[in-house]
Amino acid sequence: MSEQLFSYKQLFDFTKSVFQTIGCSDEHADTATKALLSADLRGIDSHGVARLSGYVRLWEAKRINATPDIKIIHETPSTAVVDGDSGLGLVIAPFAMEIAIEKAKQVGTGWVSVQNSNHFGIAAHHAMMPLQYDMMGIAMTNASPLVAPTFSIDKMLGTNPICVAAPAGSEPAFVADLATTTAANGKLEILQRKNADTPTGWVQDADGNSSTDANILKKGGALLPLGGDREHGSHKGYALGAIVDIFSALLSGANYAPWVPPFPAYVPMPAQQPGKGIGHFLGAMRIDAFRPATEFKKDMDHWIQGFRSCRTIPGEEKVLVPGDPERGFEIERMNKGIPLLDVVIEDLNKLAERVSISLLIN
Amino acid sequence: MSEQLFSYKQLFDFTKSVFQTIGCSDEHADTATKALLSADLRGIDSHGVARLSGYVRLWEAKRINATPDIKIIHETPSTAVVDGDSGLGLVIAPFAMEIAIEKAKQVGTGWVSVQNSNHFGIAAHHAMMPLQYDMMGIAMTNASPLVAPTFSIDKMLGTNPICVAAPAGSEPAFVADLATTTAANGKLEILQRKNADTPTGWVQDADGNSSTDANILKKGGALLPLGGDREHGSHKGYALGAIVDIFSALLSGANYAPWVPPFPAYVPMPAQQPGKGIGHFLGAMRIDAFRPATEFKKDMDHWIQGFRSCRTIPGEEKVLVPGDPERGFEIERMNKGIPLLDVVIEDLNKLAERVSISLLIN
């Protein structure tokens, strides 16, 4: 499957135009575009511009409000709940993280749970916002139910990612961004294009049997929690996904568990709606609320250098620090451009015609 | 291997006597005993009274201070760092969690990172403390380096557990307590006694090759992060263990990564000591800092009931909610007694002779 390279600026202008055309303000379109394209830059192709038409379809289905009144509905000195008014998660999550950062400035830490939102792109984009203030950042979100808990046939949780970002000194920041499943949906899509099977432990079929069919989700199957099966700790992956759901939705009043609204606009909404929209959780912790940031960052450098100098198993890659692969992509793609598959380009051009803006390429 | 049953009271009195004999105050001995035996009650036999003589050996080696001056060395309205003065983690962690709870009462959440501590028993005991106040509890700790990051031969992290506890209404609380490895050391010990192999994905040998030898840690091998190998997401388990290390030790100024002091007193201390003792992280979040606790707990009941009514894969156990197995053990063992293996009883009787208290049984 062939692909073409686009500069960040090309994709930025195109994406921002789309968001403006559906009614987003200049500021919101800017914020959303930065959040969405951070995925393309960091090599998480499944969560970037390839999803732009999906967001627009949610807007067309009146499930995304392009002019939301995002507001705090409850707060204490260190916490807040934000109502996203059905806006783009790509805009709501940065709004919530700004509140967390302000609270951290005041009382050491800030924690914001969000209801009534939509998908927020990659967690790392939001979790990295506090780094510039010598703060750690935390971001989580719940998502469409695709994951079966250990022993279950039913899909009860999303891929519910957790991201933690911590600043370092001379070394780049530590950024761990992980779906709480063995493999995220994007990995399955790559195998589908190659017509290849998955390893065992990634998915199960509609009856709960182990499967290696990369198309199994379309046949009623499910993703498996990190660990894969009980013997390999899938109850831990399940527990982590559950924790994300509780922080993101039970604390905020969003929908949870199998009642989270699906991302594809053609999938009907769950009949039951125990909360509002989907939920996120954003946190910021001022390092010097614990110890001087210079000392922390010096220790982080030492920590990172310790891991980089591990003896590597013969034949394997060198030991990486969380965030290394994504940072590598970011540098390369900012310089050389972002590759898009032909199917994605075609989809974006169709979208451009639908919303009456210039095509990405002719 | 045969075992005998002991009442909670028998083990409580015995354990408390041991802690008092090494010099702990009545209050500290009480706190430490409750923390230690919560593991036996909850079925985590590897972390309970079976480790009592290990704690005493650390005291004999002057690595545990029985009369610590535990104090806050830095704080903001929502955070604190506690210096444990080389005391028992079993005493220091509850002290730190009380501070977190007080801060949560004041500003919504409280977060305490701890330096200069020792092993704190099971994370769940501490994470469950805030539940009675309608708060969520979080507990983490770093630990002796037994785990090799993805692609590494070197052991760089401990089993670094994470526990999150959340109150429910008519349902019992959600309590997820998980080591960030595929299997914790205690699981290996069970297989060693049975002379059985481990499944693949639990351990590797001294050269980094996949292994199924339950005794491999004694031969220079390592535990593997949750996921087992790269293809099954071990980089995620590694990232989670790293996050725990950062929260517990980098934020507090404790030792981190391979420089965490080992639990067995006969293992020499690492030559390098970048921090003080081992580190923990304790958090408390007031539910009503986000939304009314009655609403949250009603939704938690609905969440829990949703998971309990999942269709179960034929031939498997029913779908459990995190905390179910441990609560089952707790009810059974409080009523019927706590089983101890003969080797453990023998070890405890030797300990009793050494510290001149009455034997556990004659």
Interface residues (C-beta under 8 A of the other chain):
Chain A: H74 T76 P77 S78 T79 V81 Q106 V107 G108 T109 W111 S113 M136 P149 T150 F151 S152 I153 D154 M156 V164 A166 F174 A176 L178 A179 T180 T181 T182 A183 P199 G201 W202 Q204 D207 G208 N209 L226 G227 G228 E231 H232 G233 H235 K236 G237 Y238 A239 L240 A242 I243 D245 I246 L250 L251 S252 G253 Y256 A257 P258 P274 G275 M285 R286 I287 A289 F290 R291 E295 F296 D299 M300 H302 W303 G306 F307 C310 R311 T312 I313 P314 E316 E317 K318 V319 L320 P322
Chain B: H74 T76 P77 S78 T79 V81 Q106 V107 G108 T109 W111 S113 M136 A148 P149 T150 F151 S152 I153 D154 M156 V164 A166 F174 A176 L178 A179 T180 T181 T182 A183 P199 G201 W202 Q204 D207 G208 N209 L226 G227 G228 E231 H232 G233 H235 K236 G237 Y238 A239 L240 A242 I243 D245 I246 L250 L251 S252 G253 Y256 A257 P258 P274 G275 M285 R286 I287 A289 F290 R291 E295 F296 D299 M300 H302 W303 G306 F307 C310 R311 T312 I313 P314 E316 E317 K318 V319 L320 P322
